[in-house]
Structure formats: structure tokens, C-alpha cells
Amino acid sequence: MLMPSLLDIIDIFLVALLLYGIYKLMKSSGAINIFIGVLSFIALWILVSYIFKMKLLGGILDKVVSVGAIALIVLFQNELRRFLVMLGSRRRWKNIVALFAQKKNKQVASKAYIVQIVLACKNLAESKTGALIVIENNISLDEYLSTGERTDALVSCRLLENIFYKNTPLHDGAVIIANERIKAAACILPVSRDESVPRQYGLRHRSALGISQVSDAKAIVVSEETGHIALAYMGNIYADLSSKELDRMLNEENGGFLNTPGKLFSPRPKKIAEED
């Protein structure tokens, strides 16, 4: 009996790691049922064509599998787009020293606008004024900017409060922030179709979850019913956040807070207002 080589063990480990990563991505985007269905079809194809060697049915399944790559691209286009953008963003460092210097400067410059966002969310929560704020990351949100009113203004607490003040023209919808500026207000976001989300959850939270499933943006929700603050990121929702927790999470690098001990983390929405 031949013993597996070290290269074989590494190969198996990498395949298992890849499958696990795909599973987590599908689960966070609400496409886990489709992913399981695809795996079931592949298992059926192997069983019919290679184990039982059923020629007629096997031939039909072979034809389907031959165009399967195109079908997978159509089914998982959002997930593939997010994966490729995230993969590319990790290769943007050619000069380590220059990267660290830019990163440090960016953190100093971005602190001011994050403080304004946190302060606005705190005030909106105290007055129980509903709000939905989306912060663009690596994946462009231009297609959603076109659904709202363009502003291109500096991020300020007072401006955000005025936008979401009840009965104002721009209060209904999302504010999108990109490059440390308010790019648009009253934007329409994709609503999450995750079947695991209870129906009583409101439109703001579903929209925040939806945009976090198709992009790497961070979406902040202030509940009009309870005044609770929640943050959606990568298909997950962190609920009932304090202003300090929100500030820390907004300052974290992409997903860096997901595995931080003590964080209020839920793989599915938790303690979310039923209104909005």
C-alpha cells in the first residue's frame, strides 16, 4: 500500500480548505441551498456515470455537466464577484513600507468621518429615528448610487441627522458613503432573500443584510422602533451595539473583527427590531 506523500496531504488540505471557504461564502449570502443542490447533482452524476455506468442517463447528465460552468457563473455571479474583488484587494501591496505609511495616514484621516457617523447614529438612536447608512469598501456601489439623490458632501453628524429626520424628502432609503464622503441619499438597496430571516424583521435590516451579501460594504441600521444600533457585514448582523462597539468595528480592517473575542456576533440576525 502506497503511503501518501507530503504533497498529496497538502493538496487534500487545500481542497478541503477551498470547499469550506465556498461553503461559508454560500451560507453568508443565503445561497447555501443552491450550493447543496449543486453538490447533490455532482454526486448523482458520479454515481450514475462512473459507479453504476448507466449509459443513457449518464449521457444526459454528461451533457448537462458540460455546460455546468456557465450555469454556475449565472447562479453565483454575485458571490463570484465578491470573491474575486476580495482576492484582488489582498494583492495591492507591492511596496510594504509604502503600504504601511499609506495605511497609517488613512487611519488618521478616516477617524474624523467615522466619529461623525458614530455620533450621528448615537443621536438618532436616542431619538428613535430610523436610519440606514452604508459605507463602501472594495466593491463599488455605483449601481446603487444611481437609485438615490447625489450629494457628494462631507460626512457630518448634523447632515446625517437632517437626512434621516422624519418626513424629510431623503429620510426614506439608504445613505451611501464612499471615499469618506456622502455620495448619495435615499438609495434603494437589494433586499435579502435569505429564507432563514424571519418575516417580522423590517425592511431596513433586510436591506442592510442584502447589501452585505452582495458586497463587502458595512451597513449600519438604527431601529425606529427600539433605537438599537446594528451593523451588517459579509452576510452577518451584529445587533444591539453601543457607540463604542460601533466605532471599533468601523475602524477595523475588512472582517478583522469577525473573530475578535467578546464581539456580539450572530451568523443570523439577532435581537433586531420588528419594525423599520
C-alpha positions in Angstrom: 0.0 0.0 0.0 1.4 3.4 -1.1 1.7 6.0 1.6 0.5 9.5 0.6 3.3 11.9 0.1 3.5 15.3 1.8 2.4 17.0 -1.4 -0.7 14.8 -1.5 -1.6 15.8 2.0 -1.1 19.5 1.2 -3.3 19.0 -1.9 -6.1 17.4 0.1 -5.8 20.1 2.8 -6.1 22.9 0.3 -9.1 21.3 -1.5 -10.8 20.9 1.9 -10.0 24.5 2.8 -11.4 25.7 -0.5 -14.6 23.8 -0.1 -15.0 25.1 3.4 -14.4 28.7 2.2 -17.0 28.2 -0.5 -19.5 26.8 2.0 -19.1 29.8 4.3 -19.5 32.2 1.4 -22.7 30.5 0.2 -24.0 30.3 3.8 -23.4 34.0 4.4 -25.1 35.0 1.1 -28.2 32.9 1.6 -27.3 30.7 -1.4 -26.5 27.6 0.7 -29.5 25.6 -0.6 -28.4 26.1 -4.2 -24.8 25.1 -3.2 -26.1 21.9 -1.6 -28.2 21.2 -4.7 -25.2 21.6 -7.0 -23.1 19.2 -4.8 -26.0 16.7 -4.8 -26.2 16.9 -8.6 -22.4 16.3 -8.9 -22.7 13.3 -6.5 -25.6 11.9 -8.6 -23.6 12.4 -11.8 -20.6 10.5 -10.4 -22.8 7.7 -9.1 -24.7 7.2 -12.4 -21.8 7.7 -14.8 -18.8 6.1 -13.0 -20.2 3.7 -10.4 -23.3 2.2 -12.0 -22.2 3.1 -15.5 -25.8 3.8 -16.8 -25.2 4.9 -20.4 -28.4 6.7 -21.3 -28.9 8.6 -18.0 -25.2 9.1 -17.7 -25.0 10.6 -21.2 -27.8 13.1 -20.4 -26.0 14.1 -17.2 -22.7 14.5 -19.1 -24.3 17.0 -21.5 -25.7 18.9 -18.5 -22.3 18.9 -16.8 -20.6 20.1 -19.9 -22.4 23.5 -19.7 -22.4 23.5 -15.9 -19.6 26.1 -15.6 -21.8 28.6 -17.4 -24.8 27.7 -15.2 -22.7 28.2 -12.0 -21.5 31.6 -13.2 -25.1 32.7 -13.7 -26.3 31.3 -10.4 -23.4 32.6 -8.3 -22.4 35.8 -10.1 -22.7 38.0 -7.0 -20.7 35.6 -4.9 -18.0 35.2 -7.6 -17.8 38.9 -8.0 -17.3 39.5 -4.2 -14.8 36.7 -4.0 -12.7 38.0 -6.9 -12.7 41.6 -5.6 -11.7 40.4 -2.2 -8.9 38.2 -3.7 -7.6 41.1 -5.8 -7.6 43.5 -2.9 -5.2 41.4 -1.0 -2.6 41.8 -3.7 -2.4 45.5 -3.8 0.9 45.6 -1.8 4.0 45.9 -3.9 5.9 48.1 -1.6 5.4 47.1 2.1 6.9 50.3 3.5 4.7 52.5 1.3 1.6 50.5 2.1 2.1 50.8 5.8 2.7 54.6 5.5 -0.5 55.0 3.4 -2.5 52.8 5.8 -1.4 54.9 8.8 -2.3 58.2 7.1 -5.6 56.8 6.0 -6.5 55.7 9.6 -5.7 59.2 10.9 -7.7 60.9 8.1 -10.7 58.5 8.3 -11.1 58.7 12.1 -12.9 62.1 11.8 -15.6 60.9 9.4 -16.1 57.7 11.4 -16.6 59.7 14.6 -19.2 61.8 12.8 -21.1 58.6 11.7 -21.0 57.1 15.2 -22.1 60.4 16.8 -25.0 60.6 14.3 -26.0 57.0 15.0 -25.9 57.7 18.7 -28.2 60.7 18.5 -30.5 59.0 16.1 -30.8 56.0 18.4 -31.6 58.3 21.4 -34.4 60.0 19.5 -35.5 56.6 17.9 -35.1 57.9 14.4 -34.7 55.2 11.8 -31.6 55.3 9.7 -29.6 53.1 7.2 -26.0 54.1 6.4 -23.8 52.1 4.0 -20.0 52.5 3.9 -18.4 51.4 0.6 -15.3 49.2 0.9 -13.5 47.5 -2.1 -16.6 46.6 -4.1 -18.1 49.6 -5.9 -21.7 50.6 -5.1 -22.1 52.8 -8.1 -25.2 50.9 -9.3 -27.0 51.7 -6.1 -25.8 55.3 -6.1 -27.9 55.9 -9.2 -31.1 54.9 -7.4 -30.8 57.9 -5.0 -30.1 61.6 -4.9 -26.5 62.5 -5.5 -25.0 64.8 -2.8 -21.2 64.4 -2.6 -20.9 66.1 0.7 -18.5 65.9 3.7 -19.7 63.5 6.3 -21.1 65.3 9.3 -23.3 64.4 12.2 -25.8 67.2 11.6 -26.1 66.4 7.9 -26.8 62.7 8.6 -29.4 63.6 11.3 -31.1 66.1 8.9 -31.2 63.5 6.2 -33.0 60.9 8.4 -35.2 63.4 10.2 -38.8 62.2 9.9 -40.9 63.3 6.9 -37.9 64.9 5.1 -37.6 64.0 1.4 -34.5 62.0 1.8 -35.2 60.1 5.0 -36.6 57.0 3.3 -33.8 54.9 1.9 -30.1 54.5 2.5 -27.2 56.9 2.6 -24.1 55.7 0.8 -20.7 56.8 2.0 -17.6 56.3 -0.2 -14.1 57.8 -0.1 -15.1 59.5 3.2 -17.9 61.5 1.6 -21.7 61.2 1.5 -22.2 60.3 -2.2 -26.0 59.8 -2.2 -29.1 59.6 -0.1 -32.5 57.9 -0.4 -30.8 55.0 -2.2 -32.6 51.7 -2.9 -30.7 48.6 -1.7 -31.2 44.9 -2.6 -33.4 43.2 0.0 -32.1 39.9 1.5 -33.9 36.9 0.2 -32.4 34.6 2.9 -35.2 32.2 3.9 -33.8 31.9 7.4 -34.6 35.6 8.1 -38.0 35.8 10.0 -40.7 37.8 8.2 -41.2 40.2 11.1 -37.8 41.7 10.5 -38.1 45.1 9.0 -37.1 46.4 5.5 -34.1 48.4 6.8 -32.5 45.4 8.4 -33.3 43.2 5.3 -31.7 45.8 3.1 -28.6 46.1 5.3 -28.3 42.3 5.2 -28.9 42.3 1.5 -26.2 44.8 0.6 -23.7 42.9 2.9 -24.5 39.7 1.0 -23.6 41.2 -2.5 -20.7 43.4 -1.4 -18.1 43.9 1.3 -19.8 47.2 2.5 -20.6 47.8 6.1 -24.3 48.8 6.6 -25.4 50.5 9.8 -29.1 50.3 10.9 -30.7 52.4 13.6 -34.1 50.9 14.6 -37.0 53.4 14.7 -38.9 51.0 17.0 -36.3 50.3 19.7 -33.4 52.7 19.0 -31.0 49.8 18.8 -27.9 50.0 16.5 -26.9 47.1 14.3 -24.2 46.6 11.8 -24.4 44.2 8.8 -21.2 42.9 7.2 -20.5 39.9 4.9 -23.9 38.4 5.4 -23.9 38.7 9.2 -25.5 41.1 11.6 -24.1 42.5 14.8 -27.0 43.7 16.9 -27.6 45.9 19.9 -24.3 47.7 19.6 -23.1 50.5 21.8 -21.5 53.6 20.2 -18.1 52.4 21.4 -18.6 49.0 19.8 -19.7 50.6 16.6 -16.7 52.9 16.5 -14.3 50.0 17.0 -16.0 47.8 14.3 -16.0 50.6 11.7 -12.3 51.2 12.3 -11.4 47.5 11.9 -10.0 46.3 8.7 -12.1 44.2 6.3 -13.6 41.5 8.5 -10.9 41.8 11.1 -13.4 42.0 13.9 -15.3 38.8 12.9 -13.2 36.5 15.1 -12.4 39.0 17.9 -13.4 37.6 21.3 -16.2 39.3 23.1 -17.9 40.7 19.9 -21.6 40.4 19.7 -21.7 38.2 16.6 -24.6 36.3 15.1 -24.5 34.2 11.9 -28.1 35.1 11.5 -29.9 38.3 12.5 -30.4 38.6 16.3 -32.4 40.9 18.5 -33.4 43.0 15.6 -36.4 45.4 15.7 -39.6 44.1 14.1 -40.4 47.5 12.6 -38.4 49.6 10.1 
